[in-house]
Amino acid sequence: MDTPILLLIFNRPHQTLRILESIRQQQPARLFIAADGPRQHKDGEAALCQQTRDLVLRQIDWPCEVHTLFRQHNLGCATAVSAAIDWFFSQVEEGIILEDDCMPDPSFYNFCTTLLDRYRHDTRMMHIGGSNYQAGVKRGDASYYFSRYAHIWGWATWKRAWELYDFTLLRYRGASTEGVPAAFSRDLKAFYEQKMDTWDTQWFLSVLFNKGFAITPNTNIIRNIGYGKEATHTKSKPAWFKKMAYGTITQLTHPSEITVDEAADAYTMDTVFNCSPLFYMVKKIIKNNTLLYNLYKRIS
């Protein structure tokens, strides 16, 4: 496979090997591996990080150009991942990004490769995702539909699109927030002040602010296997996660017209992004209190 892949790893060796085995079956010609450094206050994490790196490198047994970005010190999820993607796109024009908890269906790779090529020069397209949040409802008559919402459980994009990413979101400070989920618009001030330990919401919003299109498959071709106590952000499964439908895309058919599926996005808005006002009130209290915010970061 000619499409470059970026694999983001950390401290889960056995889970990471499952993702690597999926990649190994595709035998990409170029594989980029990035790993954040261990957290000093986490006992045993340095050994787990090293074990994960060693196991991954030992399992690459096909002809492959391997690039590594292994951090010695912990940068945190937000900085480590966004910087790793910067590093990836400093060397490639397009590619696939996989985290160590995103298990692809074999058809995911062809899906991304074909659509990276098809929409390479269409600047409306910013994101190709592997996840679907429609609970089994098919949108349109093709293998995928167009959305405003970029989901990052297994995805692909182009360097030209990633160049519009802004970790601080400051370049979009004056942009219209029309269509931005309330869940995120409430957090914009915290992003501007760099009080959010995420990187993916900034990508989601960068796509929205640029009125970009996110290609979304009509079934899940990525399965998140990272929920649990070892996860950084996904320790418990939300209700909508249990309704996700999984499949494969063997025959890729394209939509007859390029337009956002408003019904699909409305459904996502009402399910995935529909959290109680009390939840956001508590978040705001934490972010505005330095002691509570530092405690939250340490626990996370």
C-alpha positions in Angstrom: 0.0 0.0 0.0 1.4 3.4 -1.0 -0.6 5.5 1.3 1.5 6.6 4.3 0.2 5.7 7.8 0.8 7.5 11.1 0.4 5.3 14.1 0.1 7.0 17.5 1.2 4.9 20.4 1.8 5.3 24.1 1.6 2.8 27.0 -0.7 -0.1 25.9 1.6 -2.7 24.3 -0.9 -5.5 23.7 -3.7 -3.3 22.4 -1.2 -1.5 20.1 -0.1 -4.8 18.6 -3.6 -5.5 17.6 -3.7 -2.3 15.6 -0.2 -3.0 14.2 -1.3 -6.4 13.0 -4.1 -4.7 11.0 -1.6 -2.4 9.5 0.8 -5.3 8.8 -1.8 -7.0 6.6 -1.7 -3.9 4.4 2.1 -3.7 4.3 2.3 0.1 3.8 5.5 1.3 2.1 5.9 4.1 4.7 5.0 3.9 8.3 5.4 6.7 10.8 5.2 6.0 14.5 4.9 8.6 17.2 4.9 8.1 20.9 4.6 10.5 23.8 7.0 10.1 26.8 6.0 8.6 30.1 4.4 10.7 32.9 6.7 11.0 35.8 4.1 10.5 38.5 2.7 7.2 36.9 4.5 4.3 38.5 5.6 1.7 35.9 4.6 3.8 32.9 8.2 4.3 31.6 8.6 0.5 31.3 5.2 0.2 29.5 6.1 3.0 27.1 9.4 1.4 26.3 7.9 -2.1 26.0 5.3 -0.7 23.5 7.9 0.9 21.3 10.1 -2.2 21.3 7.3 -4.6 20.5 6.0 -2.4 17.6 9.5 -2.1 16.0 10.1 -5.8 16.3 6.8 -6.6 14.5 7.6 -4.6 11.4 8.8 -7.5 9.2 7.8 -6.3 5.7 9.7 -4.0 3.4 8.9 -0.6 4.9 10.4 2.8 5.3 9.9 3.4 9.1 10.1 6.9 10.7 9.8 7.4 14.5 9.1 10.3 16.8 9.7 8.9 20.3 9.4 11.6 23.0 11.6 11.2 26.1 9.4 13.5 28.2 5.6 13.6 28.4 4.0 16.4 26.5 0.4 15.4 27.2 -2.2 14.1 24.8 -3.0 17.4 23.3 0.5 18.6 22.4 1.9 15.2 21.6 -0.7 14.2 19.1 -1.1 17.5 17.3 2.7 17.8 17.1 3.0 14.3 15.8 0.5 15.1 13.0 2.5 18.2 12.2 5.6 16.1 11.9 3.8 13.6 9.7 2.5 16.2 7.2 5.9 17.9 7.1 7.0 14.7 5.2 3.9 13.6 3.3 1.1 15.2 1.2 -1.6 12.9 2.4 -2.1 10.0 4.7 -4.0 7.9 7.3 -3.9 8.5 11.1 -4.6 5.7 13.5 -4.4 5.8 17.3 -3.6 2.7 19.4 -7.3 2.1 20.3 -8.8 2.4 16.8 -9.2 -1.0 15.1 -9.9 -0.8 11.4 -11.9 -3.1 9.3 -9.7 -4.2 6.4 -11.8 -2.2 4.0 -10.9 1.0 5.9 -7.6 1.3 4.1 -8.9 1.1 0.6 -11.7 3.5 1.6 -9.2 6.1 2.6 -6.7 5.5 -0.2 -9.4 5.7 -2.9 -11.0 8.9 -1.5 -7.7 10.6 -0.8 -7.0 10.2 -4.5 -10.5 11.1 -5.7 -10.7 14.3 -3.8 -7.1 15.2 -3.7 -7.6 18.6 -5.4 -11.1 19.3 -4.1 -10.4 21.9 -1.4 -13.9 21.5 0.0 -12.9 18.1 1.3 -10.9 18.2 4.5 -11.5 14.9 6.3 -12.1 11.2 5.6 -13.4 9.4 8.6 -13.9 5.7 9.5 -16.6 6.2 12.1 -20.4 6.5 11.7 -22.7 7.7 14.5 -26.1 7.1 12.8 -27.0 3.9 14.7 -27.5 1.8 11.6 -29.4 4.4 9.6 -28.1 4.6 6.0 -27.8 8.1 4.6 -28.2 8.4 0.9 -27.6 5.6 -1.7 -23.8 5.6 -1.6 -21.0 4.1 0.5 -20.5 7.4 2.3 -22.1 10.8 2.8 -20.8 14.3 3.4 -20.9 15.8 6.8 -19.6 19.0 8.6 -18.5 16.9 11.5 -15.0 15.4 11.5 -14.6 12.3 13.8 -11.2 11.1 14.5 -11.5 7.4 15.3 -9.4 6.3 12.4 -9.2 9.0 9.7 -7.3 10.4 6.8 -6.6 13.8 5.3 -4.3 15.9 3.1 -1.5 18.3 4.1 -3.4 21.1 2.4 -6.3 20.6 4.9 -4.1 20.1 8.0 -2.5 23.4 7.3 -5.8 25.0 8.3 -5.5 23.4 11.8 -5.0 25.8 14.7 -4.2 24.3 18.1 -5.1 27.5 19.9 -8.1 28.3 17.5 -7.0 32.0 17.8 -7.0 32.4 14.0 -10.7 31.6 14.1 -11.6 33.9 17.0 -13.8 36.2 14.9 -15.4 33.3 12.9 -19.1 32.7 13.0 -20.1 30.0 15.4 -23.2 29.1 13.4 -23.5 25.3 13.3 -21.0 24.8 16.1 -22.4 22.4 18.7 -23.2 24.1 22.0 -20.8 21.6 23.6 -17.9 23.3 21.8 -19.0 26.9 21.6 -19.2 27.0 25.4 -15.5 25.9 25.5 -14.1 28.4 23.0 -12.8 30.8 25.6 -11.0 27.9 27.4 -9.4 27.0 24.0 -8.2 30.5 23.5 -6.6 30.5 27.0 -5.2 27.0 26.3 -7.0 25.4 29.2 -8.2 22.3 27.2 -6.2 19.1 27.1 -7.4 18.0 23.7 -6.2 18.3 20.1 -9.2 16.7 18.3 -11.8 19.3 19.1 -9.6 21.9 17.4 -9.5 19.9 14.3 -13.3 19.4 14.4 -13.7 23.2 14.7 -11.1 24.0 12.1 -13.1 21.9 9.6 -16.3 23.7 10.7 -14.9 27.2 10.6 -13.6 26.5 7.1 -16.9 25.1 5.9 -15.1 21.9 5.0 -16.6 18.6 4.2 -16.0 15.4 6.2 -16.5 12.2 4.3 -18.4 9.7 6.5 -18.9 6.0 5.7 -22.4 4.6 5.9 -21.2 2.0 8.4 -18.5 1.9 11.0 -15.2 0.6 9.5 -13.4 1.5 12.8 -14.0 -0.1 16.1 -12.8 1.8 19.2 -11.3 -0.7 21.6 -9.9 1.8 24.1 -12.7 2.3 26.5 -11.7 1.4 30.1 -9.7 2.5 33.1 -6.4 2.8 31.1 -7.9 5.3 28.7 -7.1 9.0 29.0 -10.5 10.4 28.0 -12.8 7.4 27.3 -13.1 5.6 30.6 -16.8 4.8 30.3 -19.0 4.1 27.2 -21.7 6.7 26.4 -25.2 5.6 25.4 -24.7 6.4 21.7 -21.6 4.2 21.6 -23.7 1.1 22.3 -25.9 1.8 19.2 -23.1 2.0 16.7 -23.4 -0.4 13.8 -20.4 -2.0 12.2 -19.7 -3.4 8.7 -17.4 -3.5 5.8 -17.3 -1.6 2.5 -16.4 -4.0 -0.3 -18.0 -2.2 -3.2 -17.3 1.5 -3.0 -20.0 3.7 -4.6 -19.9 7.5 -4.6 -22.7 10.0 -3.9 -24.3 11.5 -7.0 -24.0 15.0 -5.6 -21.7 16.7 -3.2 -23.8 18.2 -0.5 -23.9 17.9 3.3 -26.5 15.5 4.7 -28.3 17.8 7.1 -30.5 15.0 8.5 -27.4 13.0 9.5 -25.7 16.0 11.1 -28.9 16.8 13.0 -29.0 13.3 14.4 -25.3 13.5 15.4 -26.0 16.8 17.1 -29.0 15.4 19.1 -27.2 12.3 20.2 -23.4 12.6 20.4 -23.2 16.3 21.3 -26.3 16.5 23.5 -25.0 16.9 27.0 -26.8 18.5 30.0 -26.3 22.2 30.9 -25.2 21.0 34.4 -22.3 19.1 32.9 -21.0 22.3 31.2 -21.5 24.4 34.3 -19.3 22.0 36.3 -16.7 22.1 33.5 -16.7 25.9 33.5 -16.2 26.0 37.3 -13.2 23.6 37.1 -11.6 25.5 34.2 -12.0 28.9 36.0 -10.4 27.6 39.2 -6.6 27.1 38.9 -6.5 24.6 41.8 -9.3 22.5 40.5 -8.0 22.7 37.0 -4.5 21.5 38.0 -6.1 18.7 40.0 -8.2 17.7 37.1 -5.1 17.6 34.8 -3.2 15.5 37.3 -6.0 13.0 37.7 -6.4 12.8 33.9 
